[in-house]
Amino acid sequence: MKAAFITRYGALENVQHGEQPKPSPAAGEVLVRMMAASVNPIDYKQVLGELKPLIKPRFPLLLGSDGAGVVVAPAEGFLAGDEVYFRTPLMATGSFAEFISLPAQTLALKPANMSFVEAASLPLVGLTAAQALDKAGLKAGARVLIHAGSGGVGSFAVQYAKAKGAYVATTASAGRVEMLTALGADEIVDYRSERIEDRLSEMDIVLDTLGPAVRAASYKVLKKGGVLVSIQGMPDPETVARMGANPLIRLVARGSAWKQQRAAAKQGAVFKYHWMQESGAELAKIAALVEAGKIKAAIDSEFALKDVRAAFARSASGRVGGKIVIKIQA
Ligand SMILES: NC(=O)c1ccc[n+]([C@@H]2O[C@H](COP(=O)([O-])OP(=O)(O)OC[C@H]3O[C@@H](n4cnc5c(N)ncnc54)[C@H](OP(=O)(O)O)[C@@H]3O)[C@@H](O)[C@H]2O)c1
């Protein structure tokens, strides 16, 4: 089958498009014929070797972390012909390919009212945004700031927080106002010309998609006891241990968590880190929100499978509005 893969870490030029063996499903796995898959920053970070300290290399490494397709070899609750979407397990990527074999519990039926391209754009960012905001205690009436609302995670997070009844502020550049208004944002702060602390206060939750650069200002806009939940930077010690990282990295993760929690406590706030967990059951809940009209896809651009390298270059530019999708079958 055709797939996108690397045989060593390095530059984006290392990404190859060529033949790889078609996977054979193990017990409890479902074979899926891929229709579309989305590009996430973790994909190019993996190519550049940025996850090397956390994840043991296994080459050839098939790329692609989520997507949508059609079941061809059924198992555990899924029938041949079912239209599904999924986030792969972290150590079993490979959705930029004509076929992928996945544990049944990572799959859900794709939202019935979405195309494969639209459905493929949601799993990784949807699970990330929903899990991180839920971990931070999202509830109706909460005041939430989402950094980079026009990004993949942000564009889902804005809609998810609105669907749960929150007041949603977000940072974005001026050119993204129309997009974010359509997604339901209540207040948009232009990160290029304004300071969030001049516009916002008494927030219950900040979703940090950008890392240390926005943390000091974010603590200023949180109310006392408010939660900053981050998906950026060194994962929490529990996640790092689960990934099987070496003792030195585990020590670094403990030190980093301690430092972040202390910095937050000094500002009267709480720091939490979230690393997304794949889950078919949670994707089924997201599909229900989509089918209820509460979440839409935000598509930046579409690429063919043979052009994955160009899609990665676009992702690595950091200027993506919504999601890049790789179309695998017409
Ligand atoms: N921990 C986890 O499990 C997890 C899961 C998913 C993602 N992540 C990480 O989370 C980060 C965000 O992912 P993503 O997929 O949302 O990235 P993305 O789609 O590449 O984000 C791009 C967007 O960020 C906006 N942006 C850039 N700098 C900004 C700033 N200073 N203020 C406000 N907006 C800014 C850009 O807007 P303009 O073009 O208008 O400037 C663009 O729309 C990545 O580092 C990713 O690796 C972590």
PDBQT file of the ligand as one rigid body, heavy atoms in Angstrom, charges set to zero:
ROOT
HETATM    1  N1  LIG A 401      -0.582  17.875  24.776  1.00  0.00    +0.000 N 
HETATM    2  C1  LIG A 401      -1.289  17.386  23.762  1.00  0.00    +0.000 C 
HETATM    3  O1  LIG A 401      -1.873  16.306  23.874  1.00  0.00    +0.000 OA
HETATM    4  C2  LIG A 401      -1.403  18.173  22.483  1.00  0.00    +0.000 A 
HETATM    5  C3  LIG A 401      -2.397  17.819  21.552  1.00  0.00    +0.000 A 
HETATM    6  C4  LIG A 401      -2.547  18.596  20.400  1.00  0.00    +0.000 A 
HETATM    7  C5  LIG A 401      -1.684  19.671  20.155  1.00  0.00    +0.000 A 
HETATM    8  N2  LIG A 401      -0.705  19.953  21.059  1.00  0.00    +0.000 N 
HETATM    9  C6  LIG A 401       0.217  21.090  20.830  1.00  0.00    +0.000 C 
HETATM   10  O2  LIG A 401      -0.562  22.278  20.946  1.00  0.00    +0.000 OA
HETATM   11  C7  LIG A 401      -0.049  23.277  20.085  1.00  0.00    +0.000 C 
HETATM   12  C8  LIG A 401      -1.198  23.853  19.249  1.00  0.00    +0.000 C 
HETATM   13  O3  LIG A 401      -1.630  22.856  18.330  1.00  0.00    +0.000 OA
HETATM   14  P1  LIG A 401      -2.559  23.270  17.099  1.00  0.00    +0.000 P 
HETATM   15  O4  LIG A 401      -2.820  22.016  16.328  1.00  0.00    +0.000 OA
HETATM   16  O5  LIG A 401      -3.709  24.062  17.561  1.00  0.00    +0.000 OA
HETATM   17  O6  LIG A 401      -1.530  24.219  16.291  1.00  0.00    +0.000 OA
HETATM   18  P2  LIG A 401      -1.754  25.003  14.943  1.00  0.00    +0.000 P 
HETATM   19  O7  LIG A 401      -3.037  24.628  14.325  1.00  0.00    +0.000 OA
HETATM   20  O8  LIG A 401      -0.519  24.857  14.129  1.00  0.00    +0.000 OA
HETATM   21  O9  LIG A 401      -1.820  26.548  15.425  1.00  0.00    +0.000 OA
HETATM   22  C9  LIG A 401      -1.698  27.534  14.461  1.00  0.00    +0.000 C 
HETATM   23  C10 LIG A 401      -2.510  28.759  14.878  1.00  0.00    +0.000 C 
HETATM   24  O10 LIG A 401      -1.890  29.405  15.992  1.00  0.00    +0.000 OA
HETATM   25  C11 LIG A 401      -2.126  30.803  15.866  1.00  0.00    +0.000 C 
HETATM   26  N3  LIG A 401      -1.114  31.516  16.637  1.00  0.00    +0.000 N 
HETATM   27  C12 LIG A 401       0.225  31.449  16.482  1.00  0.00    +0.000 A 
HETATM   28  N4  LIG A 401       0.853  32.239  17.397  1.00  0.00    +0.000 NA
HETATM   29  C13 LIG A 401      -0.139  32.813  18.135  1.00  0.00    +0.000 A 
HETATM   30  C14 LIG A 401      -0.151  33.710  19.248  1.00  0.00    +0.000 A 
HETATM   31  N5  LIG A 401       0.983  34.171  19.779  1.00  0.00    +0.000 N 
HETATM   32  N6  LIG A 401      -1.338  34.045  19.789  1.00  0.00    +0.000 NA
HETATM   33  C15 LIG A 401      -2.506  33.569  19.267  1.00  0.00    +0.000 A 
HETATM   34  N7  LIG A 401      -2.559  32.722  18.210  1.00  0.00    +0.000 NA
HETATM   35  C16 LIG A 401      -1.389  32.345  17.661  1.00  0.00    +0.000 A 
HETATM   36  C17 LIG A 401      -2.019  31.063  14.383  1.00  0.00    +0.000 C 
HETATM   37  O11 LIG A 401      -2.760  32.207  14.062  1.00  0.00    +0.000 OA
HETATM   38  P3  LIG A 401      -2.220  33.267  12.945  1.00  0.00    +0.000 P 
HETATM   39  O12 LIG A 401      -1.844  32.449  11.729  1.00  0.00    +0.000 OA
HETATM   40  O13 LIG A 401      -3.375  34.161  12.716  1.00  0.00    +0.000 OA
HETATM   41  O14 LIG A 401      -1.046  33.938  13.565  1.00  0.00    +0.000 OA
HETATM   42  C18 LIG A 401      -2.637  29.778  13.770  1.00  0.00    +0.000 C 
HETATM   43  O15 LIG A 401      -4.005  29.951  13.451  1.00  0.00    +0.000 OA
HETATM   44  C19 LIG A 401       1.055  22.602  19.261  1.00  0.00    +0.000 C 
HETATM   45  O16 LIG A 401       2.310  22.922  19.834  1.00  0.00    +0.000 OA
HETATM   46  C20 LIG A 401       0.788  21.119  19.435  1.00  0.00    +0.000 C 
HETATM   47  O17 LIG A 401       1.942  20.330  19.292  1.00  0.00    +0.000 OA
HETATM   48  C21 LIG A 401      -0.539  19.227  22.207  1.00  0.00    +0.000 A 
ENDROOT
TORSDOF 0
